[in-house]
Each structure stands twice: as C-alpha cells, then as structure tokens.
Amino acid sequence: MGIIRLLLATSVVLFHSGIPSGYNIANSNVAVFSFFVISGFYMAFILDKKYKGPGSLLLFFSNRFLRIFPLYWTILLITLGFVLIKLFLHLGTEDNAIIHYLRYSPNLLSPAFYKDLINLIIRNITLILSLDYFRVNNSQPGYLLIPQAWTLQLELLFYLLVPFIMKMSKKIFVVFLLIYLVGFFGFIVPNQLMSPTLTYIFLSNLIFFLLGIISYRFIFNFFSTKKFKPLALKILFFSFLAYLVFYNLIPIKLPILALNIDNFPYYLLLVIALPAIFIQTSSNVVDNFIGKLSYPVYIMHLFIMKLLSNLGLNSTWLVTCALVLFVTLYVSYLAVRFIDKPIDNFRQSRV
C-alpha cells in the first residue's frame, strides 16, 4: 500500500509545483479522494483487528491524535515562524499570510474581526474546533496556514465517526449507507438545503471514506475466506497501479456527478483492488517505509515550495518540480526518522 500512497502524495506535490496536468500521475482531486478511500479501509481494518475491549475507543482516538498532530504542529510552528520572520524583516510582504489576512479581513478591528481571528487561531491549532460547521467561512483572508490541511479536518471528523460505523452489523451499515446517499445526495444537495459549511463539505466527501469501509468489510473479508491464487491478487494490484500511473492518458472518464464521483471505473477498481494491494504489501518492510513518507510529503510540500520560491530557486516547470520533489522527499525522510518513527513506536506499543 505504501507505493500507492506515495504516488498519490507525489501527484499532489507535482500539481502544486505547476506541472502540466497531462504529465502528472493523477489529478489532485483523484489523489485526495483516493487517500480518503484508503483511510476508510485502514481505519476499518485496525478497528476490527486491533482496537477491541475496554478502553479501546479512547486508545484509538489518542493514537490517531499522535499520528496526525505532532508532525502537523511541527510544520505549523515552522510555517508561522517563517511568516513572522518575513513580516519583521519586511520580506515578501505581498505574499505574507499575516498581511494578507489583515488586508482582506472584513470588519477590521471590530468585535466581529476579533471573533473571526480567534476562530482562525483555534481552527489552525485544532483543525476541527471551529464555527465553520454552522456558517460559510470567508476564506479570502485565509483559511489554514497549511492550506492542504483541510483534508486533515475531514480525516479527523471521520475518525470520530468510524468507530460507531464499525459497530454496525453489515445489514445496518447498508441501511445507514442508503439513508446517507438518498438523504444527502438525493434530497439535500439537489434541493440546496445546506450552505457550503464544513459540515456540508464533510458530508460531500464522506462517501469516499465509506467506499474504503465497503472495501474492507465486504471485499477484504471475502478475499480472506476464499482461496485466491497469488497471481490473481498480483493482477489486481498491478492493474490498479497501471491505472493510477497512466490515469491522465486514459481518455474515458465516467463520472457520477450526483455522488461527487469524477470517475466511477477508477474508484470501483480501487475499492476492489485495495484488499489485494494490502495483502501483497502489508508485510513488506520497504513498502511500509515508503508509505510512511506519504504523510510528511503531503503536509510539508507547500511550505518547501514557498521556501524555495523565497530563496529565488525558480526555473522551468520541469526543474522546479524536480527540485521541490527531491527536497520534499529528503525532508520527509528526516521527519519520519526523527519525529514519526519514535512516536509510531510508542503508538504501536500501546495497542
């Protein structure tokens, strides 16, 4: 699974680096939504296999916290420090996050401004404590200091929900799925009954997490109870890998716009292939290490792009993309070794 996750993270890096879409692995939406599907599969798996018995729910939440926040807070502090240094030294004021926020914030220095500012600070620190569930946020002044962390918001909300979904029987889960699909996509969305709040955004993307749960509960268990030849699993694995790598070269895309799905055949193959990919790679040390790079690559790359840009290291899109990717991969390796690995060892010792 690690090679798939790193390829998806790499596609986001290349997209933000300015690579022409036809040269990328997959477009950024496909990469992000694929991460959601994989997350749904993984969370279903570990809740079913690891987190059982008294205290397991609290252990699951605390371990998810340790997985997400130490690295996120590290990059947040580094980014904030970078912004403050630029502000005090009057460097690059046009793209400074603080100046941008003050310039575009409505009701400057009014009570509403301070309320929005407090909401911004708490949102950046906690990701999920926010007023944005109930109101449409004005993102023009700035939403998150680490912009791509909006996906972490949805991940964390899913973590709060998934333990209760996994306690459902398969029949109740199917009923829950149907109620969600019909209620949200069949009634709320077409009738425009919700504004694009954080609640709406989460419900729009919940379908991808649920696809991952379907992959585990209905397909992985089927693979586990039936004797499949290793060749069949390898065919599934490499079929999806080829689809992902050549995604932009495949001319036919069959969207289901009513369900927020931009290419149904791709996600269908992903859901079917995930168990095979997991079975083929779960015990592979190299693949596991590669997979650990995906989160730091994803969460660090925009800061590294900004840093390189401020150092004047701009060139053709090919050189820029290669430089950003190389630096991001190297720094991500250091993050895995010195931040993620010690924390991960502690997390695993608690299970």
C-alpha positions in Angstrom: 0.0 0.0 0.0 2.9 2.3 0.6 3.9 2.7 -3.0 0.3 3.7 -3.8 0.1 6.3 -1.0 3.4 7.8 -2.0 2.4 8.1 -5.7 -0.8 9.8 -4.6 1.1 12.3 -2.4 3.6 12.9 -5.2 0.8 13.7 -7.6 -0.4 16.4 -5.3 3.2 17.8 -5.0 3.6 17.9 -8.7 0.2 19.5 -9.2 1.1 22.3 -6.8 4.5 22.7 -8.3 3.0 23.7 -11.6 3.5 20.5 -13.7 1.1 20.4 -16.7 -1.8 18.1 -15.9 -1.0 15.6 -18.7 2.4 14.9 -17.2 1.2 14.2 -13.7 0.4 10.8 -12.2 -3.3 11.7 -11.5 -5.1 15.0 -10.9 -5.1 16.4 -7.3 -8.8 15.6 -6.7 -8.3 12.0 -7.5 -5.3 11.8 -5.2 -7.1 13.4 -2.3 -10.3 11.3 -2.7 -8.1 8.1 -3.1 -6.5 9.0 0.2 -10.0 9.1 1.8 -10.8 5.7 0.4 -7.6 4.2 1.7 -8.2 5.9 5.1 -11.6 4.3 5.3 -10.1 0.9 4.5 -7.3 1.3 7.1 -9.5 2.6 9.9 -12.0 -0.3 9.3 -9.1 -2.8 9.4 -7.4 -1.5 12.6 -10.7 -1.1 14.5 -11.6 -4.6 13.6 -8.3 -6.2 14.3 -6.5 -4.1 16.9 -8.8 -1.9 18.9 -11.1 -4.2 20.9 -12.1 -4.5 24.5 -12.3 -1.9 27.4 -10.6 1.4 26.7 -10.1 0.6 23.0 -12.1 3.7 21.9 -10.0 6.1 23.9 -6.9 4.3 22.7 -7.9 4.6 19.1 -8.6 8.3 19.4 -5.4 9.1 21.2 -3.3 7.1 18.7 -4.9 8.9 15.8 -4.1 12.1 17.6 -0.5 11.1 17.9 -0.4 10.1 14.2 -1.7 13.4 12.9 -0.8 16.3 15.3 2.9 16.1 16.2 4.1 16.5 12.6 1.2 18.9 11.8 2.1 21.1 14.7 5.8 21.0 13.9 5.1 22.2 10.3 2.6 24.8 11.6 5.2 26.3 14.0 7.9 26.3 11.3 5.5 28.0 8.9 4.4 30.5 11.5 8.0 31.3 12.3 8.8 31.8 8.6 5.8 34.1 8.2 6.8 36.2 11.3 10.5 36.5 10.1 9.3 37.7 6.7 7.0 40.2 8.4 9.6 41.6 10.8 12.2 41.8 8.1 9.8 43.3 5.5 10.5 40.5 3.1 7.9 39.4 0.5 5.0 41.4 2.1 2.8 40.7 -0.9 2.5 37.0 -0.1 2.8 37.3 3.7 -0.1 35.4 5.4 -0.5 37.9 8.2 -0.6 41.0 5.9 -2.9 39.1 3.6 -5.3 38.3 6.5 -5.3 41.9 7.7 -5.8 43.3 4.2 -8.8 41.1 3.3 -10.5 40.6 6.6 -13.9 42.3 6.8 -14.8 44.5 9.8 -11.2 45.2 10.7 -10.7 45.8 14.4 -14.4 45.4 15.2 -15.8 42.7 17.6 -16.6 40.6 14.5 -13.0 40.8 13.4 -11.7 39.5 16.8 -14.3 36.7 16.8 -13.1 35.6 13.3 -9.4 35.9 14.4 -10.0 33.7 17.5 -11.8 31.2 15.3 -8.9 31.2 12.8 -6.3 30.6 15.5 -8.3 27.8 17.2 -9.1 26.2 13.8 -5.4 26.2 12.8 -4.4 24.6 16.1 -7.1 22.0 16.5 -8.3 21.7 12.9 -11.8 20.6 14.0 -12.8 23.1 16.7 -14.4 25.8 14.6 -17.5 27.9 13.9 -17.4 26.7 10.3 -19.8 23.8 10.9 -22.6 26.3 11.1 -21.6 29.1 8.8 -19.9 29.6 5.5 -16.4 30.8 6.2 -15.0 33.7 4.3 -11.8 32.1 3.2 -10.5 35.2 1.3 -8.4 36.4 4.2 -7.0 32.9 4.7 -8.4 29.6 5.9 -5.5 27.5 7.2 -1.8 28.4 7.4 -1.1 25.0 5.9 -3.7 25.1 3.2 -3.7 21.4 2.3 -4.6 20.5 5.9 -8.3 21.0 5.0 -8.2 17.3 4.2 -7.0 16.6 7.8 -10.1 18.3 9.0 -12.2 15.7 7.2 -9.9 12.8 8.3 -10.3 13.8 11.9 -14.1 14.1 11.6 -14.1 10.7 10.0 -12.1 9.3 12.9 -14.7 10.5 15.3 -17.4 8.7 13.3 -15.8 5.5 12.1 -15.8 3.5 15.5 -19.5 3.8 15.6 -19.9 2.8 12.0 -17.8 -0.3 12.6 -20.0 -1.4 15.4 -22.9 -1.7 13.0 -23.7 -5.0 11.5 -23.4 -5.3 7.8 -27.1 -5.0 7.3 -27.4 -1.9 9.5 -24.4 -0.5 7.7 -26.1 -0.9 4.3 -29.2 0.8 5.7 -27.0 3.6 7.0 -25.3 3.9 3.6 -28.6 4.1 1.8 -30.0 6.7 4.1 -26.9 8.8 3.7 -26.9 8.5 -0.1 -30.6 9.2 -0.6 -30.8 11.8 2.2 -27.8 13.8 1.3 -27.2 13.3 -2.4 -30.8 12.6 -3.3 -32.5 15.3 -1.3 -30.3 17.8 0.5 -27.9 18.5 -2.4 -30.4 18.8 -5.3 -32.7 21.0 -3.2 -29.8 23.1 -1.9 -30.9 22.7 1.7 -27.4 23.3 3.1 -24.8 26.0 2.6 -21.2 25.0 1.9 -20.2 24.9 5.5 -17.6 22.5 6.9 -20.5 20.1 7.8 -21.6 20.1 4.1 -18.0 19.6 2.9 -17.6 16.6 5.2 -20.8 15.0 4.1 -19.9 15.6 0.5 -16.7 13.6 1.0 -17.9 11.0 3.4 -18.8 8.8 0.5 -15.1 8.1 -0.2 -14.4 7.1 3.4 -17.4 4.8 3.2 -16.1 3.2 0.0 -13.0 2.3 1.9 -15.1 0.7 4.6 -17.0 -1.3 2.0 -13.7 -2.4 0.5 -12.7 -3.9 3.9 -16.0 -5.2 5.2 -17.3 -6.8 2.0 -14.3 -7.5 -0.2 -11.3 -8.0 2.1 -13.2 -10.5 4.2 -14.4 -12.2 1.0 -10.7 -12.5 -0.1 -9.8 -13.8 3.4 -12.4 -16.6 3.4 -11.8 -17.7 -0.2 -8.6 -19.1 -1.5 -7.3 -16.8 -4.2 -4.2 -17.6 -6.1 -1.4 -15.1 -5.6 -1.4 -14.5 -9.3 -4.9 -13.2 -9.1 -4.0 -10.8 -6.3 -1.0 -9.6 -8.2 -3.1 -8.9 -11.3 -5.4 -6.8 -9.3 -2.5 -4.9 -7.7 -0.7 -4.1 -10.9 -3.9 -3.4 -12.7 -4.7 -0.6 -10.3 -1.1 0.6 -10.2 -1.1 0.9 -14.0 -4.5 2.7 -14.0 -3.1 5.2 -11.4 0.2 5.8 -13.2 -1.4 6.3 -16.6 -4.6 7.9 -15.3 -4.3 11.1 -17.3 -3.6 9.1 -20.5 -6.8 7.1 -20.3 -9.3 9.1 -22.4 -12.5 7.7 -21.0 -13.8 9.1 -17.7 -17.3 8.1 -16.4 -18.3 10.5 -13.7 -21.3 10.2 -11.3 -21.7 13.8 -10.6 -24.7 13.3 -8.4 -22.5 11.4 -5.9 -19.4 13.7 -6.3 -17.5 10.9 -8.1 -15.5 12.1 -11.0 -14.5 8.7 -12.5 -16.5 5.7 -11.4 -14.4 3.0 -13.0 -11.3 4.2 -11.2 -12.9 4.2 -7.8 -14.5 0.8 -8.5 -11.2 -0.7 -9.3 -9.6 1.0 -6.2 -12.3 -0.5 -3.9 -11.9 -4.0 -5.4 -8.1 -3.8 -5.5 -7.4 -2.4 -2.1 -7.6 -5.8 -0.3 -5.3 -7.3 -2.8 -2.8 -4.5 -2.5 -2.9 -4.7 1.3 -2.4 -8.5 1.2 0.5 -8.2 -1.2 2.3 -5.3 0.6 1.4 -5.4 4.3 4.4 -7.4 5.4 6.9 -5.7 3.0 9.3 -3.6 5.1 10.3 -1.4 2.1 6.8 -0.7 1.1 5.8 0.1 4.7 8.6 2.7 4.9 7.7 4.2 1.6 4.1 4.6 2.9 5.3 6.4 5.9 6.8 9.1 3.7 3.4 10.0 2.2 2.0 12.0 5.1 5.1 14.2 5.6 5.4 14.7 1.8 1.8 15.8 1.7 1.8 18.1 4.7 5.3 19.7 4.1 5.4 20.3 0.3 3.7 23.7 0.1 6.0 25.1 2.8 9.0 23.8 1.0 7.7 25.3 -2.3 7.3 28.7 -0.6 10.7 28.5 1.0 12.4 27.6 -2.3 10.5 30.4 -4.1 11.7 32.9 -1.5 15.2 31.7 -2.0 14.9 32.6 -5.7 15.1 29.0 -6.8 12.6 29.3 -9.7 13.2 27.8 -13.1 11.3 25.9 -15.8 8.4 23.8 -14.5 10.4 20.6 -15.0 13.4 21.8 -12.9 11.1 23.4 -10.3 9.0 20.2 -9.9 12.1 18.0 -9.7 13.7 20.3 -7.1 10.6 20.6 -4.9 10.0 16.8 -5.1 13.6 16.0 -4.2 13.8 18.4 -1.2 10.3 17.3 0.0 11.3 13.6 -0.1 14.5 14.2 1.7 13.0 16.4 4.5 10.1 13.9 4.7 12.7 11.1 5.3 14.2 13.2 8.2 10.7 13.8 9.6 9.9 10.0 9.5 13.2 9.2 11.2 13.3 11.8 13.9 9.6 12.6 14.5 7.3 10.0 13.1 9.2 6.8 14.0 9.7 7.4 17.7 6.0 8.4 18.1 4.9 5.5 15.9 6.9 3.0 18.1 5.1 4.5 21.2 1.7 4.2 19.5 2.2 0.6 18.5 3.4 -0.3 22.0 0.1 0.9 23.4 -2.0 -1.4 21.1 
